[in-house]
Amino acid sequence: MVMSKDKSVSGFLEKLGKLNDEKIKVFLPSLKKSIEVSPLTLKQQKDLISSSLDGVKGAFFFSRTLNDIIINNTGNYELKTYDRFPIIAHLRKHSLGSKIRVDEKVVNIDTAIKNFKTVPHNIKDEHIVSLKTLKVHLRIPTLSEENTLLKKGERDAEVTKESSREGVALMYVLELLKYVDKIVVEGEEIDFDNIKINDRIKLIEELPLTMYKDISKYIEQVNAYTNEIMTVDETVIPVDVRFFDTSGVD
């Protein structure tokens, strides 16, 4: 019996899907336990690499796509932004090997994977910055929450024609914004999840400049931790398109 082309393709897709049912064990420092993650597919790698020519818009697209892949491959919508690094390190090693080119060096991601268990995870998920009657509540965002802002970044980068100055400013504001949970002034509270992103930006831009030092300090502590766990031979492995490229590592 000759199988129709549609049924043949459908059958092969089903079989390929079963192959992707294989799970990778990934230790998450934030949870102090391992979770199961589906491996990368060729399409997912292609989607990540395709952002390399799109400038600022491409940077937003890359981060959003990476978050979507992590959420899809874990089935977990509550993962936070610092959880991204252990997951992608294991995905990268499993699918593309341990060697990664960083500028002129080739480093081994196995060292970073060891860091996930040895570097203390001392990040506070919540923090409050105060000035007189004003309080800014900060928190570590989930990947889903971050993606809401990244979509905004993609749209605005398209509208602004990706001017380098405007693009950098947009990235700075959205990076800051993703950590803000709510603002309380004289006892009156406004939850950022309940207002439009443009209104969130307006509120952030009106904060006293003196508060930014403490807000930035909290963000820097988070970045210091993620840099430390991704450091190999005194080199911080950048998470960008090159992370999923295997050229120049042989």
C-alpha positions as CSV (number, residue, x, y, z in Angstrom):
1,M,0.0,0.0,0.0
2,V,1.4,3.4,-1.0
3,M,1.1,6.0,1.7
4,S,-0.1,9.5,0.7
5,K,2.5,12.3,0.9
6,D,0.6,14.2,3.6
7,K,0.3,11.1,5.8
8,S,3.9,10.2,5.2
9,V,5.1,13.7,6.3
10,S,2.7,13.7,9.2
11,G,4.0,10.3,10.3
12,F,7.6,11.4,10.2
13,L,6.8,14.6,12.1
14,E,5.2,12.5,14.8
15,K,8.3,10.3,15.0
16,L,10.6,13.3,15.1
17,G,8.5,14.7,17.9
18,K,9.0,11.5,19.9
19,L,12.7,11.9,19.5
20,N,12.4,15.4,21.0
21,D,10.6,13.8,24.0
22,E,14.1,13.0,25.3
23,K,14.7,15.2,28.4
24,I,17.8,16.9,29.7
25,K,18.3,17.2,33.4
26,V,19.2,20.8,34.4
27,F,20.1,21.9,37.9
28,L,18.6,25.3,38.8
29,P,20.4,27.1,41.7
30,S,17.2,29.1,42.4
31,L,15.2,26.0,43.1
32,K,18.1,23.9,44.4
33,K,17.0,21.0,42.3
34,S,17.0,19.7,38.7
35,I,14.2,20.1,36.2
36,E,13.6,18.4,32.9
37,V,14.1,20.3,29.6
38,S,13.5,19.3,26.0
39,P,16.5,19.6,23.7
40,L,16.8,22.3,21.0
41,T,15.5,21.7,17.5
42,L,17.0,23.0,14.3
43,K,14.1,25.4,13.9
44,Q,14.8,26.9,17.3
45,Q,18.5,27.4,16.5
46,K,17.5,29.0,13.1
47,D,15.1,31.4,14.8
48,L,17.8,32.5,17.2
49,I,20.5,33.0,14.6
50,S,18.1,34.8,12.2
51,S,18.1,37.8,14.5
52,S,21.8,38.7,13.9
53,L,21.2,41.2,11.1
54,D,18.4,43.2,12.7
55,G,20.3,45.6,15.0
56,V,18.5,46.8,18.1
57,K,15.3,45.2,17.0
58,G,17.2,41.9,16.5
59,A,18.5,42.1,20.0
60,F,15.0,42.3,21.4
61,F,13.8,39.5,19.1
62,F,16.7,37.3,20.1
63,S,16.0,37.6,23.8
64,R,12.3,37.1,23.4
65,T,12.8,34.1,21.2
66,L,15.2,32.6,23.6
67,N,12.7,33.1,26.5
68,D,9.9,31.5,24.4
69,I,12.2,28.5,23.7
70,I,12.9,28.1,27.4
71,I,9.3,28.3,28.4
72,N,8.3,25.9,25.6
73,N,11.0,23.4,26.3
74,T,10.3,23.4,30.1
75,G,6.6,24.0,30.2
76,N,7.2,26.4,33.1
77,Y,5.9,29.9,32.9
78,E,7.2,30.9,36.3
79,L,11.0,30.7,35.6
80,K,12.8,33.9,36.4
81,T,15.4,35.7,34.2
82,Y,18.3,34.3,36.2
83,D,17.1,30.7,35.5
84,R,17.8,31.3,31.8
85,F,21.5,30.7,32.1
86,P,21.7,27.2,33.5
87,I,19.0,26.1,31.0
88,I,20.6,27.5,27.9
89,A,24.1,26.3,28.9
90,H,22.8,22.7,29.1
91,L,20.8,23.1,25.9
92,R,23.9,24.4,24.1
93,K,26.1,21.6,25.3
94,H,23.6,18.9,24.5
95,S,22.8,20.1,21.0
96,L,26.0,21.8,19.8
97,G,28.8,20.7,22.1
98,S,30.8,22.3,24.9
99,K,33.2,24.5,23.0
100,I,32.2,28.1,22.4
101,R,34.2,30.9,20.7
102,V,34.3,34.1,22.6
103,D,36.1,36.7,20.6
104,E,39.6,35.2,20.0
105,K,39.3,32.5,22.6
106,V,37.5,29.1,22.6
107,V,36.2,28.2,26.1
108,N,34.4,25.2,27.5
109,I,30.9,25.6,28.8
110,D,31.4,22.7,31.2
111,T,33.1,25.1,33.6
112,A,30.0,27.3,33.6
113,I,27.8,24.3,34.3
114,K,30.0,23.5,37.4
115,N,29.5,27.1,38.5
116,F,25.8,26.6,38.8
117,K,26.3,24.4,41.8
118,T,29.3,26.1,43.4
119,V,28.5,29.9,43.1
120,P,26.2,30.9,45.9
121,H,22.7,32.0,44.7
122,N,22.3,35.0,47.1
123,I,19.9,37.1,45.0
124,K,16.9,38.6,46.8
125,D,13.8,38.2,44.6
126,E,12.4,41.4,46.1
127,H,13.8,44.7,47.2
128,I,12.5,48.1,48.1
129,V,14.1,51.5,47.4
130,S,12.8,54.4,49.4
131,L,12.9,58.2,49.4
132,K,10.7,60.1,51.8
133,T,7.1,59.0,51.1
134,L,8.1,57.3,47.9
135,K,8.8,53.6,47.7
136,V,9.8,51.6,44.5
137,H,9.2,47.9,44.9
138,L,11.7,45.9,42.8
139,R,11.5,42.2,41.9
140,I,13.2,39.6,39.7
141,P,10.9,39.2,36.6
142,T,9.8,36.0,35.1
143,L,10.7,35.2,31.5
144,S,7.1,35.8,30.5
145,E,7.0,39.2,32.2
146,E,10.3,40.1,30.5
147,N,8.8,39.1,27.1
148,T,6.0,41.6,27.4
149,L,8.6,44.4,27.5
150,L,10.7,42.8,24.8
151,K,7.7,42.8,22.4
152,K,7.3,46.5,23.1
153,G,11.0,47.0,22.4
154,E,10.7,45.2,19.0
155,R,7.8,47.4,18.0
156,D,9.4,50.7,19.1
157,A,12.7,49.8,17.4
158,E,10.8,49.3,14.2
159,V,9.1,52.7,14.5
160,T,12.3,54.6,15.4
161,K,14.2,53.1,12.4
162,E,16.7,51.7,14.9
163,S,18.6,54.9,15.5
164,S,21.6,53.9,17.6
165,R,21.0,56.6,20.2
166,E,17.3,56.0,20.5
167,G,17.8,52.2,20.4
168,V,20.3,52.3,23.3
169,A,18.0,54.6,25.3
170,L,15.1,52.2,24.7
171,M,17.1,49.2,25.8
172,Y,18.2,51.0,29.0
173,V,14.6,52.0,30.0
174,L,13.1,48.6,29.3
175,E,16.0,46.9,31.2
176,L,15.3,49.1,34.2
177,L,11.5,48.8,33.9
178,K,11.4,45.0,34.0
179,Y,12.6,45.0,37.6
180,V,9.9,47.4,38.9
181,D,6.9,45.7,40.5
182,K,5.0,48.7,41.9
183,I,5.4,52.3,43.2
184,V,3.9,53.6,46.4
185,V,3.6,57.3,47.0
186,E,2.1,58.6,50.3
187,G,0.4,55.3,50.8
188,E,-1.1,55.2,47.4
189,E,0.0,52.2,45.4
190,I,0.1,51.6,41.6
191,D,0.9,48.0,40.4
192,F,2.8,48.1,37.1
193,D,1.2,44.9,35.9
194,N,-2.1,46.7,35.8
195,I,-1.1,49.7,33.6
196,K,0.1,50.1,30.0
197,I,3.8,49.9,29.3
198,N,3.9,53.5,28.0
199,D,2.4,54.7,31.4
200,R,5.0,52.6,33.2
201,I,7.8,54.4,31.3
202,K,6.3,57.8,32.1
203,L,6.3,57.0,35.8
204,I,9.8,55.6,35.8
205,E,11.1,58.7,33.9
206,E,9.6,61.0,36.6
207,L,11.4,59.2,39.5
208,P,13.9,61.4,41.4
209,L,17.4,60.8,39.9
210,T,18.8,60.1,43.4
211,M,16.8,56.9,43.5
212,Y,18.5,55.4,40.5
213,K,21.7,54.7,42.3
214,D,20.0,52.2,44.7
215,I,17.8,50.8,41.9
216,S,20.9,50.3,39.7
217,K,22.7,48.7,42.6
218,Y,20.1,46.0,42.9
219,I,20.2,45.3,39.2
220,E,24.0,45.3,39.3
221,Q,23.9,42.6,42.0
222,V,21.8,40.4,39.8
223,N,24.1,41.0,36.8
224,A,27.2,40.3,38.9
225,Y,25.7,36.9,39.9
226,T,24.8,35.9,36.3
227,N,28.2,37.1,35.0
228,E,30.0,35.0,37.7
229,I,28.1,31.8,36.8
230,M,28.8,32.4,33.1
231,T,32.6,33.1,33.6
232,V,35.1,30.6,32.2
233,D,38.8,31.2,32.4
234,E,38.2,34.9,33.4
235,T,36.0,35.3,30.3
236,V,32.2,36.0,30.6
237,I,30.4,34.0,28.0
238,P,28.0,36.4,26.3
239,V,24.5,35.2,25.6
240,D,23.8,36.4,22.1
241,V,23.6,34.9,18.6
242,R,27.2,33.6,18.8
243,F,26.2,31.4,21.8
244,F,24.3,29.2,19.3
245,D,27.0,29.2,16.6
246,T,29.5,26.5,16.3
247,S,31.8,28.1,13.7
248,G,35.5,28.5,14.6
249,V,35.5,26.1,17.6
250,D,37.3,23.1,16.0
